């Protein structure tokens, strides 16, 4: 580990995730932040950088710190990957010495969550909402139908994703869905919006998670509970307003370009990656991710998953917490993908994979609007 490396020294989810009806979104964020700081042997007074999709000033007030660096970037569920990317730059530039990235969301119980409405003057309001397209499950159907048609795949191609991830979720005590399922189980579950069944869609949950980042030189003087995790590379891209505006419905440009930037900055290739987390609000996203990141050829992702390659014992363990579909999905899942990647690097995941040295975390924001990539490695 080099002195100028940027490292994750604290990482924690909130005490409870899933269904938490008695804690607000802010409470979940602060709970996880205090736990992450405890990991690093720090207090809120040590934090001089704040990032999150909530208002940074409110986060700072509730945490009890006065940051000189603040990042309120919100491009959907991959925002936390972008927060990591920005924190790396801020720490290297001396804009902060310790950055806390905080997430809290009461997606299911709706405690302390403001009412939201669609801006009908924005592009999605003008070109999607007026035709009855509302909700993630309907906004994602257009690209997935194009993908299945292009490669001559049937509905079982999506079901294989849920089947593989259920094998990991069964090892995760905190997963909302812990039962191992079969293709038939998935295809026999309730239809939501064709081709998505219930078991191919993320549940809506409550939860929080936080990360604490600093420089390797400062981390060397800290009383850490776990070895620091190095942020080896990052990337991001905002492509457009959503799936209706993609240049190619069967491949996500933001996945391709954000991952390429992460590989470039990490000086790595797909061959260097031992562990993979791909944001999976719905079952098609890991298919796009595997292909757009370059792990498999176009149209090959479902067969790759069906072969067992991403399941326990496979060559490329993927979504080892069960993913957003099986583990938890508060509305913006990216923080939980990062948390599992950190656990794998620390060797503390309930579904720990032996011998992993690197992890690639790929996030999506909105319905194919933005993407963020983070590569982590052991020191």
N, C-alpha and C positions, 0 to 999 in steps of 0.2 A: 504494500500500500504506500503510495507517494504522499508527501505532506500536503500537496495541493489537491488531492482527491476530495470530492464531496461525498459525504457518507450519511447514511441513515443511522442515527444512534438511539432513536426511540420509535416504537410502533405499537399501537394497541387499538383494538376495537373497544366499544363501550361495554360496560359490564354485562348488559343484556342486548341481544339483537333478536329480530323476528317480530314478535308482537309485544310491544312495550307501551301500554296505554297510559302509564302514569308519569312519563318523562317527555318533556318537550323536545323539539328538534335541537334547540340550543343546548338544553341539558345533556343530550346525547353527545353533542360535539365537545362540550367542556369536560364531561366525564372521560371520554376517550383521550382528550388532550392531557389531562392530569396523569392518566395512566401511562401515556407515552413519555411524558417528562420524567416520571418515576423510573422508567426504563433507563433513562440517560443520567440519572442522578442529578436532575436539574429541577428548578422551580420556575413558575411563571415569570419571575423577575429576570431570569436569564434570557428570556425570549425577546429578541428585538426585531423579529420579522414574523408577519402573520399572513397566511393565505387560506382561502376558502371560498366556497360559492355563496356563503352568507356574507353579510356586510362586514368587511374587516374591522370597522370601528366598533361594531357590536361584539364581535368575537374578542377583540382586544379588551373591551370593557369587562365582559363577563369572565375572561381568563385572568384579568388583573395585571395587564402589561401595557406598555406604551411603545409600540413598535415604530422604528424608523423606516421600515420597509413593509409595504402592504400590497397584496395581490388579490383582487376580487374577481379574477377571470371566471366567466361562466359560459361555457359552450356545451353544456350538458354533461353526461356521465363521464367523459374523459377529461373533464376539467382538472382533476387531481393529477393526472399525468403532466398536464401543462403547468400546474403549480410546481411540480418537482423540477421540470425543465427550467422554469423561471427562477426557482430558488437556487439552483446550481449556478446560474448566471449571477444572481445577486450576491451569493456568498463569495464567488470568485472575484467579484468587483469590489468587495468590501462594503456593500450596502447593508449588510446584516452579518451577524456572527452566529446566530441560532435562529432558524426558521421553523415555525410550527405550521403544519398544513392540517386543517381541521375540517371534518365532515360530520354533520348531524342531520338526520332527516326522519321525520315522522310520516313516512309515506303511507302507512296503513292506518294508524290511529289518528293522524291529522291533528296532533297536539302542537300548538304554537306555530301553525303553518298558515301563511297569508293566502287569501283567495287569489287564484290566478285566472286570467281570461286570455283568449286568443286576440292578438292584434290583427284586426281584419284589414288593416292597410298594409301589413307586411306581406311578403311574397307567399308564404304558406296560407295566409288568410284569403288571399285573392285567388290562388290557383289550386288549393286543396280543400280547405274547409267548406267553401261554397258548394262543393260536390259531395259533401257528407263524409269526407275523410277526416276522422278525428280519433285520436288515441293511437298509441304506438303500434298496436297490433294491426290496424288498418293502414297506417302509413308505411309499414314495412312489407306489405303484401306485394306491391308492384315489383320491387326488385327481385324478391324471392321467386315469384312466378316466372319472371324472365330467366332467372338462373336455372331453375328446374327444366324449363322448356329448352334452353340452349344446349344443355348437356344430356337431355333425354332421361332425366331422373324422375322417379316417382316420390310419393310422400314419405316412403321409408328412409329416404336419404336424410331427411330432417330428423326423423325419429332416432337414428343412430347416434346423433349428438347427445340427446337426453339419456339414452341407454348408457353410453360410455361415462358420462358425468355422474350418473347415479351411483356408479361403482366407487367413485371417490367420495361422494356425499355420505355414503353409508359408513365411512370411516371418520366423519366429522360430527362430533357431538352437538355442535351449534348449528348444523344445517337444518333448515326448515323442512325440507323433503329428504328423508334419510333412507327411504326404501329403494332397493335396486329394482329397476323396471326393465321390461322387455319391449321390443318393437311393437308387439301386439298391445301391450299396456298403453303405450303412448298413442298409437293409432285409434285405440278404443276410448281414449279420454275425450272429454267434451270438445266439440268444435268451437273455436272462438271467432276466427275469421280465416277462411280458407287461404292457405293450407295449414294454418296454425291450430294445433290442439292445445288444451290446457297444459299438458306436460311438455310442451315446446315453448311455453311462455313463462317469463319470470313471474314469481309471486310478488305482491306488493307488501313491503315489510317496514319495520322501524329499526334504526340503528345508527351508530356513529363509529368513526375511526379517525385516527390522527397519526401523523408522522412528524418526527423531529429530525432536521438536517443541520449539519455543521461541517466544518472542514476537518480533514483527517488530522491535521496538526493540533487542533483544539481537542478533538476526540481522544487523542493520546493521553491527555491529562484528566479525562473524565472517569468517574467511577461507574462504568457501564455494566448492566446485567448481562448483555450479550455482545459479542464481537460486532463491530460496525459493519454495515453492508454498503458497498461502494456503488454509487450511481455511475455506471460505466459509460452510458450513452443515452441520449434522448432525441426525440423528434416530434414534430407536430405539423398539422396542416388543417386549414378550414377550407372545405371545398365549396360549400354553398348552403342553401336554406334547408335542404333535406333531400329525400329520395327522388322526388319529382324533378330535381334539378341536377341529377347525376349525369356525367357525360357518357357513362356506360352502366346500365342497370345491373350487369353481371360481375362487375369488378369495381372496387371502391378506390378511387385515386388517392384519397387521403390516407388510407391504409398503406398503399404502395409507397407514397412519398415520405410519410412520417417514419415508417419503419426503415426505409433506406437511409434517412438522416440519422436515426439511432444507430444503425449498424456502422455508418461512416464514423460517427463521433466516438463509438466504442472500439473502432478498429476490429470489428468482428464480422462474421458471416453466419448464416443459418447453421453451419456445421459446428459453431462454437456454443450453440444454445442447448442446455440440458433440460430446461423446464420452461413451459409456456403457459401464459395466462391470456386468453382472448375474451374480451368483454362479450357476454352472451345474454343480453336481455331476451333474445329470441334465438331459436336453434340454428338459423341460417348464418349467424355472425361468425361462429368458428369456421364454417366452410369458406366464407370470404377471407377470413383472416389467414388461414393456413395457405391459401392460394396466393393472396396478394402480398404476403410477407415472404413468399418464396420457399416455403417448406415442402410444398407439393405442386404438381402441375395443375393447370386449369381443368376444372371438372373432376379432379381426383380426390378431393378432400373427404367426401363421404366414405368412399371405399377405404381410404387410409384410416379413418376412424373405425369403420366396421372391422378392419383387420386386427384391432386391438392395440394399434400403435400408440394411441393417446390414453389408453386405460392403464390401470395398475399393472406393472410389469412390462409395459410397452416401451418402445424406443424413444418416444417423445411425450412424456407425461404432460397432460394439458388440463387446465382448470381443475386442479387437485383439491380445491375446496368444494367442488360440485358446481362451481360457476353461479352466475346470477339465477339460473333456472332452478337449481337445487339448493344452493346455500342461503342466499338472501339477496334481495334487490329492493333498496329503499326508494328507488326512483332514479338515483345516480349511483351506479354500482362501482365506478372506477376505484374508489378507495379500498374496497374489499378485495379486488383483484391484486392491488399493490400489497395489502396486508398479507395475503397468502404467499406472495412471492417473497416477501421479507421473512416470513416464517420458514419457508423452504431454505432460504439462505442461512438462517440461524440454526436450522435443524430442529425446529420446535413444532412443526405442523403435525396434527393428529394423523395426517395421511402422508407422512414424511417419505420422500424418495431418496434412496441411498445414493451418495456420490454426486449430488448436484452441486455445481460450482457457479452456474450462471442461470439467470431467469429473464425471459423477455415478457413484458407486460404490454398488451395492446388494448387501447381503449377506443370507444366510439362515442361521439357526442351527437345528440339528436338522432334523427332517423337518417343516418348517412350524411351528416352535415360537417362533422369535424372528427379528427383523430389525434390521439397522442400516444407516443411510444416511449417506454422506459426500459433500459437494459440494466439489470443489477448483477453484481458478482460478489463473491466472497473476497475478503481482503487478501 
